[in-house]
Amino acid sequence: MKAAWAQTKRFYALRNLPFVFNQSDFQFALCCAWRAAKAERMNPVERRVFAIKEEIDALSYKSLRIDITTKCQSLEAQLRNLAA
């Protein structure tokens, strides 16, 4: 929570803006702080698994013109290799 507040205040300070609480900015800062805290407690293999899963989730938001099947299959193969 402290990291999120610091990040939000730093955002306004770097842009020389008066600090005005914005719920969506703070929500984004909380999300970033939570992910950073979670990543600190993981070992390198867990970090890589987490990153691969996020990348697979992000593929669903790509344009329909982009073929994601090969990329998804390669990411899933990497996950299987890490799990073994």
N, C-alpha and C positions, 0 to 999 in steps of 0.2 A: 504494500500500500504506500509506503514511504517512497519507494522507487517510482511509482506511478505519479505521485504528486510532484516529485522532483523533475521528472521528465516533462510533465505538463507545464510547470512553471518555466523550465528551461526553454521550452518551445516558444513561449510568449516573450521571454527575455531576449532570445537571439534575434527576434524580429522587431524588437523595440515596441512591442504592443502592450497596452495595459492588460493586466491579468483579469480576465473575465471567465468565470467557471462555465465550461461547456461540457455537457454530459457526454457527448459523443467523443470529444477529444480525450477526456479522462477514461472513458471506456476502452479506447484504443490503447492508451498508456497502460492500463491495468492488464490488458491482454498481453502486451509486449513484456511487461514485468513478470507476469505469471510464466510465460514461456521461457524467459531467461532464467528464472529461479528453478524451473523444472529441468532445464538443460544442464544446469550446474550440478545437479544431483545424479545425472546419468553417467554411465561409463561410455567410452567411445562407440562401442557396438550398439548400445541402446540409442545413442544420439543419431547414428546412421539409420537405424530402423525407423525412428521417429521421423527423420527427414524424408525417407523414402515414402512412408505412409502419407505424409503431407503432400508430397509431390504427386502421388497417385490421386489423392483427393482433388488437387488443383487441376488435374487433367480434365475433369468433368466440366470445367468452366471454359475450356478452349472452344474456339469457333467450330461449327459443324464442318467447315471446309477442311479442317486439319484432321488428318488420320492419326488418332491417338493409340490405336491398337498395338502397334509395334513398340512404342515407348512404354505403354502399360505392361506389356508382356516382359520387356527387359527389366523393368523395375520390380515386377513380381518375381522374376528369376533371381534378382539380387536379394530380395527378401528371403526367398527359400534358401539361398546360399548362406545368408547370415544366420538363419534359424538352425541350420544343420551343424 
